[in-house]
Amino acid sequence: METRSLLDEALGLQHLSGRVVLLEDCVETSAAFVLHHLLKRALSQPLHSSNVVVFVAFAQPFSHYDRILRKLGCNLSVQRDNSKFFFFDMLRDFCPGGDDGKGGDGGLVSLYGRILKTISALPEENKNRVTVMIDDVSLMEVAAKGSTNLVLDFLHYCHTLISEFGCSLVMLNHEDIYSCMGRPTLILQMEYLADILIKAEPLATGLASDVHGQLTVANRSINDGERSRNKLCNFHFKVKENSVEYFYPGSRT
């Protein structure tokens, strides 16, 4: 049985059904490893073989994720062949800077239609075990020719999948690209939608050889018996070749 990491304990759930997870990172400290962890987690739970991931990739091609997930013990090619992993390659479908024939909406309305069609075609027992992942929102905004409103409309459409099917939604966004704009509407709206906010940040003390950064996980409305509470966790991490090590500040010398 795989040992639960501090990240899994902070998430606090076996499955993220019906929840929105927002990952925020910066140039100095990428949160891509958290996305990979959640992807593996969604596809590697033997108790729920009906789990399905719909992955919307604006950042990297399929080969990139397949190579990384193989190191983590998850074969995306096999999952795709078994209709457990659906990959939407936006690098191929969108042509930055050109007229891609998608109309004034940047192709996002069509993209949502494809996602909805994919989920609707699944067997009934799979529909409430779907995780929609977006990597990443900042590049989606580029595809939408800088239109924050189009991106927000798309994210709200995806949010309706939660109420309609019980899906979960995982989004990665690079927060520091908006550093000269204060707190823009896009970030504020995403944080409002999020049930779980995970922020990857550099250490306040600067670079360290054995610590690559810190994670802050704000998990809203954790069910604890009959009570509902919020949970806030902070811990350090070190990304290794085939895994990530998580530990509390001050626990290593």
C-alpha positions in Angstrom: 0.0 0.0 0.0 1.4 3.4 -1.0 2.3 5.7 1.8 0.2 8.9 2.0 2.3 12.0 1.5 1.8 15.3 3.3 0.1 16.6 0.1 -2.4 13.7 0.2 -3.1 14.4 3.8 -3.7 18.1 3.1 -6.1 17.2 0.2 -7.9 14.9 2.7 -10.0 13.0 0.2 -9.7 9.7 -1.7 -11.3 11.3 -4.7 -11.9 14.9 -5.6 -15.4 14.4 -6.9 -17.4 17.6 -7.1 -14.5 19.9 -6.1 -12.4 22.5 -7.8 -8.7 22.5 -7.3 -6.6 25.5 -8.3 -2.8 25.3 -8.6 -0.9 28.6 -8.6 2.8 28.8 -9.2 5.5 31.2 -10.4 8.6 31.1 -12.6 10.9 30.3 -9.7 8.7 27.5 -8.3 6.7 25.4 -10.7 3.6 23.5 -9.5 3.7 21.1 -12.5 4.7 18.3 -10.1 1.5 18.7 -8.2 -0.5 18.5 -11.4 1.3 15.2 -12.2 0.6 13.9 -8.7 -3.1 14.6 -9.1 -3.1 13.1 -12.5 -1.6 9.9 -11.2 -3.8 9.9 -8.2 -6.9 10.2 -10.4 -5.9 7.2 -12.5 -4.3 5.0 -10.0 -7.0 4.2 -7.4 -7.8 0.5 -7.7 -11.0 0.9 -5.6 -12.5 3.1 -8.3 -11.6 1.6 -11.7 -14.3 3.9 -13.2 -12.1 7.0 -12.8 -11.6 9.0 -16.0 -9.4 12.0 -16.7 -10.1 14.6 -19.5 -6.8 16.5 -19.9 -6.8 19.9 -21.7 -3.1 20.7 -22.6 -2.1 24.1 -23.7 1.4 23.8 -22.3 2.9 20.5 -23.5 2.3 17.6 -25.9 1.1 14.2 -24.9 4.6 12.7 -25.0 5.8 15.1 -22.2 3.1 13.9 -19.7 3.5 10.3 -20.8 7.2 10.4 -20.1 6.8 12.0 -16.7 3.9 9.8 -15.6 5.8 6.6 -16.6 8.5 7.6 -14.1 5.8 7.9 -11.5 4.5 4.4 -12.4 1.5 5.4 -14.5 1.3 4.6 -18.2 -0.9 7.2 -19.9 -0.8 5.4 -23.3 -2.4 2.3 -21.7 -4.9 4.5 -19.9 -5.8 6.3 -23.1 -6.2 3.0 -24.9 -8.6 1.9 -22.1 -10.7 5.1 -22.5 -9.6 6.2 -19.0 -7.6 9.2 -20.3 -8.7 11.7 -22.9 -6.1 14.1 -24.1 -7.0 17.4 -25.9 -3.8 18.7 -27.5 -4.3 22.5 -27.7 -0.8 23.0 -29.0 -1.9 21.2 -32.2 -5.4 22.6 -32.4 -4.6 26.2 -31.8 -2.2 28.3 -33.9 -1.0 31.3 -31.8 -0.8 34.5 -33.6 -2.7 33.3 -36.6 -6.3 32.9 -37.8 -7.1 29.4 -36.7 -10.7 29.6 -38.0 -12.2 29.3 -34.5 -14.1 32.5 -34.7 -14.1 35.3 -32.1 -14.2 33.0 -29.1 -10.7 31.6 -29.5 -12.2 28.1 -30.0 -13.1 27.8 -26.3 -16.8 27.3 -27.0 -16.0 24.4 -29.4 -13.5 23.0 -26.8 -16.1 23.0 -24.1 -18.5 21.2 -26.5 -15.9 18.5 -27.1 -15.4 18.0 -23.4 -19.1 17.8 -22.7 -19.5 15.3 -25.6 -16.7 13.2 -24.2 -18.2 13.0 -20.7 -21.8 12.5 -22.0 -20.6 9.5 -24.1 -19.1 7.7 -21.0 -21.0 4.8 -19.3 -23.2 6.1 -16.5 -20.9 4.7 -13.8 -18.0 6.8 -15.1 -19.7 10.2 -15.4 -19.3 11.2 -11.7 -15.7 9.9 -11.6 -14.4 12.3 -14.2 -11.6 14.8 -13.5 -11.1 17.7 -16.0 -7.5 19.0 -15.9 -6.3 22.2 -17.6 -2.6 23.0 -18.1 -2.6 25.9 -18.1 -5.0 28.8 -17.8 -2.5 31.5 -18.6 -1.8 29.9 -22.0 -5.6 29.4 -22.5 -5.8 33.2 -22.2 -3.2 33.5 -25.0 -5.3 31.2 -27.2 -8.3 33.4 -26.5 -6.2 36.4 -27.7 -6.0 37.9 -24.2 -9.7 37.9 -23.5 -10.2 37.3 -19.8 -13.9 37.2 -20.3 -13.8 34.3 -22.7 -11.5 32.3 -20.3 -13.9 33.0 -17.4 -16.9 32.0 -19.5 -15.1 28.7 -20.4 -14.2 28.0 -16.7 -17.8 28.7 -15.6 -19.0 26.3 -18.3 -16.6 23.7 -16.9 -17.9 24.4 -13.4 -21.4 23.4 -14.5 -20.0 19.9 -15.1 -19.7 19.6 -11.4 -23.4 20.1 -10.7 -24.5 18.2 -13.8 -22.2 15.1 -13.5 -20.3 15.4 -10.2 -17.0 15.9 -12.0 -13.9 17.5 -10.5 -11.9 20.4 -12.0 -8.2 20.9 -11.7 -6.6 24.1 -13.1 -3.0 25.3 -13.2 -2.2 29.0 -13.5 1.0 31.0 -13.4 0.2 33.8 -10.9 3.3 35.9 -11.5 2.5 36.8 -15.1 0.0 39.2 -13.6 2.5 40.6 -11.0 2.3 44.1 -12.6 -1.5 44.1 -12.5 -2.3 43.7 -8.7 -5.0 41.0 -8.3 -6.7 40.7 -11.7 -10.2 39.5 -12.2 -9.2 36.2 -13.6 -7.2 35.1 -10.5 -9.8 36.4 -8.1 -12.6 34.5 -9.9 -10.6 31.3 -10.1 -9.8 31.5 -6.4 -13.5 32.2 -5.7 -14.4 29.0 -7.6 -11.7 26.9 -5.9 -12.5 24.5 -3.1 -8.8 23.7 -2.7 -6.1 26.3 -3.4 -2.5 25.0 -3.7 0.3 27.6 -4.0 3.8 26.7 -4.9 6.3 29.4 -3.8 10.0 29.8 -3.3 11.4 29.8 0.2 11.3 33.2 2.0 14.9 32.6 2.9 16.0 32.1 -0.7 17.4 29.2 -2.6 18.5 26.0 -0.9 20.1 22.9 -2.3 17.9 20.4 -0.4 14.6 22.3 -0.5 13.0 23.4 -3.8 10.1 25.4 -2.4 7.1 25.4 -0.2 3.4 24.4 -0.8 0.5 26.1 0.9 -2.7 24.1 0.7 -6.0 25.8 1.7 -8.7 23.2 1.7 -12.2 24.6 2.3 -15.1 22.8 4.0 -13.4 19.6 5.1 -15.9 17.2 6.5 -14.9 16.0 10.0 -17.7 13.8 11.2 -20.7 16.1 11.5 -18.7 19.2 11.4 -17.4 21.3 8.4 -14.1 23.2 8.7 -11.3 24.7 6.7 -7.8 23.3 6.7 -4.6 25.1 6.0 -1.3 23.3 5.6 2.2 24.5 4.8 5.2 22.3 4.0 8.4 22.2 2.0 9.2 20.0 -0.9 12.1 18.6 -3.0 11.5 17.3 -6.5 13.4 14.1 -7.3 13.8 12.1 -10.5 10.9 9.7 -9.9 9.2 11.2 -6.8 8.7 14.3 -4.7 9.6 14.5 -1.0 7.4 16.6 1.3 8.4 17.6 4.8 7.5 20.2 7.4 9.7 23.4 7.9 12.4 22.7 10.4 12.1 19.0 10.3 15.4 18.5 8.3 18.9 19.6 9.3 
